[in-house]
Amino acid sequence: MTELGTRLKEARTAKGYSIEDLQEITKIQKRYLAGIEEGNYASMPGAFYVRAFIKQYAEAVGLEPEEVF
């Protein structure tokens, strides 16, 4: 797990969200959310999506995307 993934997962669990909850909130598939937490970006459709998904994930758990990047 990467530092970014750990930070996002900690923020998610602090909010009491499961991966399924986050999928409902962000409309990002569960496998991509898990990939972000694990630092596994190979399964993502492209670099643009990685950045967009991370931004959306951060906003959903109350983190500033600029801080995350």
N, C-alpha and C positions, 0 to 999 in steps of 0.2 A: 504494500500500500504506500502511496506517495504522501508527502506532507500535505499537498492540496487535498487529496482524497480523504485523509484523516481529518483535516479541518472541516471539510464539508460534512462528513459523516457525523462528527461530534456535534455540529450545529443542528443537523437533522434530528439526532437522538435527543438533544436538549429540548427541541420543540415537541418531542413526543411523536414524531412522524416515522412511519415505516416506509420502506421503499415503495410499497403499493400506494400509500398516501401521497407520496411525492409524485408518483406517476399520475395520479388523478389531478393534482394541483398544476403540474407543469405540462402535462400531456406528452411527456418524453417517455419512450418505452423503458420498462424496468431494466432490461439488459444494458441499455446505455447508461442509466443512472448507476447501476452496479459497476459498470466499466469505469466510470469517472471515479468512484470511490476506490477502486482497485488500481487505478492508474493505467488501465488497459484501454488505450485509445485505438487499438488496431481494429476493433469491431465497429468503430464509428464510420459513418458514411463519408467523412472527409474532415480536413482541418477546420474548415469554416464551421461545421456542425459542432465539433469539439468545443470550440470557443463559445458558440452560441448556447450550447447545452450547459456548460459550466456557468455562464452568466445567469441563465434562467434558474439553475439549481441554487446558486448563491442567493439570488433575490428571494426565492421561495423559502429559504431557511433564515432569512433576515441578515445576511452578510452583504457588505458592499462589494459589488463585482470588481471595482478598481482595486480594493484591498487584496482580493483573492488573486488577481493577476499580478 
